[in-house]
Amino acid sequence: MYLKTTASRPKIFNGTHLKYLLLLLLAGSLGARAQESQVHEEVVVKSTLLKKDMKLALYLPPGYATSTRKYPVLYLLHGGGDDHTGWVQFGEMQRLVDEGIRAGRVAPMIVVMPDAERTYYLNSAAGTYQYEDYFIQELIPYIEKNYRCRPEKQYRALAGLSMGGFGSLLYALHHPELFSACAAMSAAVRTDEEINALPHDEFLRRYRTALGEVPANAHRITDFWNQNSILYLMQNLPEAQKTAVRYYLDCGDDDFLYKGNATLHTLMRDRNIPHEYRVRDGGHTWSYWRSGLPAALEFISQSFHH
């Protein structure tokens, strides 16, 4: 018995077929990209209060482009030597957030990284450069108007490093009605003794934008200072606000800011203010903050899930 076989002929694609295949490949590529996270580094907010354009970097989670879902928002604040791109360029935040989301440890979220210059996130003492007012009155409304955000307090949080750790604590204490959680890494919290011991030029370098040209012989611990001092605000936190925000502190054992962070932890323990406190091996470095960001994101995500 013989079986008759016929060789299959190679398919010949004409221009229409090729065009169709290219469209399919392009659609598949675009679909895959739509499922990836995106970072936009040069978003501009026109500020009436500051009378200038302010920049921010923005992380949109995987699937944002193709969904109608509303997301919680984390405001991730940079340190004194950086700008709005610091967390993206040196902190590798996109990779770390993506990994946490894929592993199910981190909630899909929008991450906003504003440029705070060297304001320490403060309104200026002279009332001429009100960065905190800009953040609360213009930045947050801009984000919630232009991106799909969950607008409730439960779905809004703060985190930051160094100057940004100070800023995240400051806004959590000044505006507990707006934020559910605060994760401060290597926060630039200093005791009054440390503030008074700073050389005059160093004091001005750090605080000139907020405090102005403070004379060398002037008192540094003023009413304005106390209104913005993390230690003073925590010491005088009303009983009703002790559980208004969930707090997470993380500072390396070799960090020069160890004293302020340890003092803050002790104060919060003595006043029975709930918080988590971490001391890990390391100093005031990007490697420390990169290694600490995943745990901070998990802490923030727990608040979003409550």
C-alpha positions as CSV (number, residue, x, y, z in Angstrom):
1,M,0.0,0.0,0.0
2,Y,1.4,3.3,-1.0
3,L,0.5,6.6,0.6
4,K,0.5,9.6,-1.6
5,T,2.1,12.6,0.0
6,T,2.3,16.2,-1.2
7,A,5.0,18.6,0.0
8,S,3.6,21.6,1.7
9,R,4.3,24.7,-0.2
10,P,5.9,27.7,1.5
11,K,3.4,30.4,2.1
12,I,3.9,33.5,0.1
13,F,3.1,36.7,2.0
14,N,2.1,39.7,0.0
15,G,2.3,43.3,1.1
16,T,-1.1,43.1,2.8
17,H,-0.1,40.1,4.8
18,L,3.1,41.7,6.0
19,K,1.4,44.9,6.9
20,Y,-1.2,42.9,8.9
21,L,1.6,41.0,10.7
22,L,3.4,44.2,11.6
23,L,0.3,45.6,13.0
24,L,-0.3,42.5,15.2
25,L,3.3,42.7,16.4
26,L,3.0,46.4,17.1
27,A,-0.3,45.9,19.0
28,G,1.3,43.2,21.1
29,S,4.2,45.4,21.9
30,L,2.0,48.3,22.9
31,G,-0.2,46.0,24.9
32,A,2.8,44.7,26.8
33,R,4.1,48.2,27.4
34,A,0.7,49.3,28.7
35,Q,1.0,46.6,31.4
36,E,4.4,47.9,32.5
37,S,4.9,50.7,35.1
38,Q,5.9,54.1,33.8
39,V,7.9,56.9,35.3
40,H,7.6,60.5,34.0
41,E,10.4,62.6,35.3
42,E,9.5,66.1,34.2
43,V,5.9,66.7,35.1
44,V,5.2,70.4,35.7
45,V,2.8,72.0,38.2
46,K,2.2,75.7,37.7
47,S,2.2,77.1,41.2
48,T,0.3,80.3,42.0
49,L,1.6,80.4,45.6
50,L,5.3,80.0,44.6
51,K,4.9,82.0,41.4
52,K,6.8,79.5,39.4
53,D,6.6,76.2,37.6
54,M,7.4,73.3,40.0
55,K,8.6,69.9,38.8
56,L,7.9,66.4,40.0
57,A,8.6,62.8,39.0
58,L,5.6,60.5,38.8
59,Y,5.4,56.7,39.0
60,L,2.3,55.0,37.5
61,P,1.9,51.3,38.4
62,P,1.6,48.4,35.9
63,G,-1.7,48.4,34.1
64,Y,-2.5,52.0,34.9
65,A,-2.8,52.9,31.2
66,T,-5.4,50.2,30.4
67,S,-7.5,50.2,33.6
68,T,-10.2,52.5,35.1
69,R,-9.1,51.7,38.6
70,K,-8.3,54.4,41.2
71,Y,-5.1,54.0,43.1
72,P,-3.7,55.1,46.5
73,V,-0.9,57.7,46.4
74,L,2.5,57.8,48.1
75,Y,4.3,61.1,48.2
76,L,8.0,60.1,48.3
77,L,10.2,63.0,49.3
78,H,13.9,63.6,48.4
79,G,16.8,64.7,50.6
80,G,18.6,68.0,50.7
81,G,21.2,67.2,48.1
82,D,18.8,65.9,45.5
83,D,15.8,67.0,43.5
84,H,12.6,65.3,42.2
85,T,14.7,62.8,40.2
86,G,16.8,61.5,43.1
87,W,14.5,58.5,44.0
88,V,14.3,57.5,40.4
89,Q,18.0,57.9,39.4
90,F,19.7,56.8,42.6
91,G,17.0,55.1,44.6
92,E,15.9,52.8,41.8
93,M,12.4,53.2,43.1
94,Q,10.7,51.9,39.9
95,R,12.5,48.6,40.1
96,L,11.8,48.2,43.8
97,V,8.1,49.2,43.6
98,D,7.6,46.9,40.6
99,E,9.3,44.0,42.4
100,G,7.1,44.5,45.5
101,I,3.9,44.7,43.4
102,R,4.8,41.5,41.5
103,A,5.5,39.7,44.8
104,G,2.2,40.8,46.3
105,R,3.9,42.6,49.1
106,V,3.3,46.1,47.9
107,A,-0.1,47.6,46.8
108,P,-0.3,49.0,43.3
109,M,0.1,52.7,43.9
110,I,0.9,56.0,42.3
111,V,4.1,57.5,43.6
112,V,4.6,61.3,43.5
113,M,8.2,62.7,43.9
114,P,8.1,66.5,44.1
115,D,11.0,68.9,43.9
116,A,11.3,70.7,47.2
117,E,14.6,72.4,46.5
118,R,16.3,73.0,49.9
119,T,13.2,74.3,51.6
120,Y,13.1,71.4,54.2
121,Y,9.4,71.3,53.0
122,L,8.7,74.3,55.2
123,N,6.9,77.5,54.8
124,S,9.4,80.3,55.1
125,A,9.6,82.2,58.4
126,A,9.2,85.5,56.4
127,G,6.1,84.2,54.7
128,T,7.6,84.8,51.2
129,Y,8.1,81.2,50.0
130,Q,5.3,78.9,51.3
131,Y,6.4,75.5,50.2
132,E,4.2,73.6,52.6
133,D,1.1,75.6,51.5
134,Y,2.0,74.7,47.9
135,F,2.3,71.0,48.7
136,I,-1.0,70.8,50.6
137,Q,-3.1,73.4,48.6
138,E,-1.8,73.0,45.1
139,L,0.2,69.8,44.6
140,I,-2.2,67.3,46.2
141,P,-5.2,68.8,44.4
142,Y,-3.3,68.7,41.1
143,I,-2.4,65.0,41.4
144,E,-6.0,64.1,42.4
145,K,-7.4,66.1,39.5
146,N,-5.1,64.8,36.8
147,Y,-4.6,61.1,37.9
148,R,-6.9,58.4,39.0
149,C,-6.4,58.6,42.8
150,R,-8.3,57.4,45.8
151,P,-8.9,60.7,47.5
152,E,-9.6,59.4,51.0
153,K,-7.1,59.9,53.8
154,Q,-6.7,56.1,54.1
155,Y,-5.2,56.0,50.6
156,R,-2.7,58.8,51.0
157,A,0.7,58.4,52.6
158,L,4.2,60.0,53.0
159,A,7.7,58.7,52.9
160,G,11.1,60.2,52.5
161,L,14.8,60.2,53.3
162,S,16.9,62.7,55.3
163,M,15.4,66.2,54.6
164,G,12.5,64.2,53.0
165,G,12.2,62.1,56.1
166,F,11.8,65.4,58.1
167,G,9.2,66.6,55.6
168,S,7.2,63.4,55.7
169,L,7.1,63.6,59.6
170,L,6.3,67.3,59.4
171,Y,3.3,66.9,57.1
172,A,2.0,63.9,59.1
173,L,2.1,66.0,62.2
174,H,0.7,69.2,60.7
175,H,-2.0,67.5,58.6
176,P,-3.0,64.2,60.3
177,E,-6.4,64.5,58.6
178,L,-4.8,64.0,55.2
179,F,-2.4,61.1,55.6
180,S,-2.7,57.5,56.9
181,A,1.0,56.6,57.2
182,C,4.5,58.0,57.3
183,A,7.7,56.2,56.7
184,A,10.8,58.4,57.5
185,M,14.2,57.1,56.6
186,S,17.3,58.7,58.1
187,A,15.1,61.7,59.0
188,A,16.9,65.0,59.4
189,V,15.6,65.3,63.0
190,R,18.0,67.2,65.3
191,T,17.8,67.9,69.0
192,D,17.8,71.5,70.1
193,E,21.4,71.0,71.4
194,E,22.5,69.7,68.0
195,I,20.8,72.7,66.3
196,N,22.6,75.2,68.6
197,A,25.9,73.4,68.1
198,L,25.9,73.6,64.3
199,P,28.5,76.1,62.9
200,H,26.8,79.2,61.7
201,D,27.6,78.6,58.0
202,E,26.4,75.0,58.2
203,F,23.2,76.1,59.9
204,L,22.5,78.7,57.1
205,R,23.4,76.2,54.4
206,R,20.7,73.8,55.6
207,Y,18.0,76.2,56.8
208,R,18.6,79.5,55.0
209,T,15.7,79.0,52.5
210,A,13.2,78.6,55.3
211,L,14.7,80.8,58.0
212,G,16.5,83.5,56.0
213,E,19.8,85.2,56.9
214,V,19.8,84.4,60.6
215,P,22.5,86.4,62.4
216,A,25.3,84.5,64.1
217,N,24.3,85.6,67.6
218,A,20.5,85.1,67.1
219,H,18.5,82.5,69.0
220,R,17.8,79.5,66.8
221,I,15.1,77.8,68.9
222,T,12.3,80.3,68.3
223,D,8.5,79.9,68.3
224,F,8.7,79.4,64.5
225,W,11.3,76.7,65.0
226,N,9.1,74.9,67.6
227,Q,6.1,75.1,65.3
228,N,8.1,73.0,62.8
229,S,10.3,70.9,65.1
230,I,9.5,67.2,64.9
231,L,10.5,66.6,68.5
232,Y,8.5,69.6,69.8
233,L,5.4,68.6,67.8
234,M,5.6,65.0,68.9
235,Q,6.2,66.0,72.5
236,N,3.0,68.1,72.4
237,L,0.9,65.8,70.2
238,P,-2.7,65.8,71.5
239,E,-3.9,62.5,72.9
240,A,-6.6,62.3,70.3
241,Q,-4.0,62.4,67.5
242,K,-1.7,59.7,68.8
243,T,-3.1,57.0,66.5
244,A,-4.2,59.3,63.6
245,V,-1.1,58.4,61.5
246,R,0.9,55.2,61.4
247,Y,4.6,55.9,61.8
248,Y,7.7,54.0,60.7
249,L,11.3,55.2,61.5
250,D,14.4,53.7,60.0
251,C,18.0,55.0,60.6
252,G,21.3,53.4,60.2
253,D,23.6,52.7,63.2
254,D,26.4,54.7,61.5
255,D,24.2,57.6,60.4
256,F,25.2,61.0,61.7
257,L,21.5,61.7,62.4
258,Y,21.3,58.8,64.9
259,K,20.8,61.0,67.9
260,G,17.7,62.8,66.6
261,N,16.1,59.6,65.4
262,A,16.8,57.8,68.6
263,T,15.5,60.7,70.7
264,L,12.3,60.7,68.6
265,H,11.9,57.0,69.1
266,T,12.4,57.3,72.9
267,L,10.0,60.2,73.0
268,M,7.3,58.3,71.1
269,R,7.8,55.3,73.4
270,D,7.5,57.4,76.5
271,R,4.4,59.0,75.2
272,N,2.9,55.7,74.0
273,I,2.6,56.9,70.4
274,P,2.5,53.8,68.3
275,H,5.3,53.4,65.7
276,E,7.8,51.0,64.3
277,Y,11.5,51.7,64.7
278,R,14.4,50.1,62.7
279,V,18.1,50.4,63.2
280,R,20.1,48.6,60.6
281,D,23.7,48.4,59.6
282,G,24.6,51.3,57.5
283,G,25.0,55.1,57.2
284,H,23.6,58.1,55.4
285,T,23.8,56.5,51.9
286,W,21.8,55.5,48.9
287,S,22.6,51.8,49.4
288,Y,21.0,52.1,52.9
289,W,17.8,53.8,51.5
290,R,17.6,51.4,48.6
291,S,17.8,48.4,50.9
292,G,15.2,50.0,53.3
293,L,12.6,51.1,50.7
294,P,11.0,47.7,50.2
295,A,10.1,47.4,53.9
296,A,8.9,51.0,54.0
297,L,6.6,50.3,51.0
298,E,5.2,47.2,52.7
299,F,4.4,49.3,55.8
300,I,2.7,51.9,53.7
301,S,0.8,49.2,51.8
302,Q,-0.6,47.8,55.1
303,S,-2.2,51.2,55.7
304,F,-3.7,51.2,52.2
305,H,-5.2,47.7,52.8
306,H,-6.8,48.4,56.2
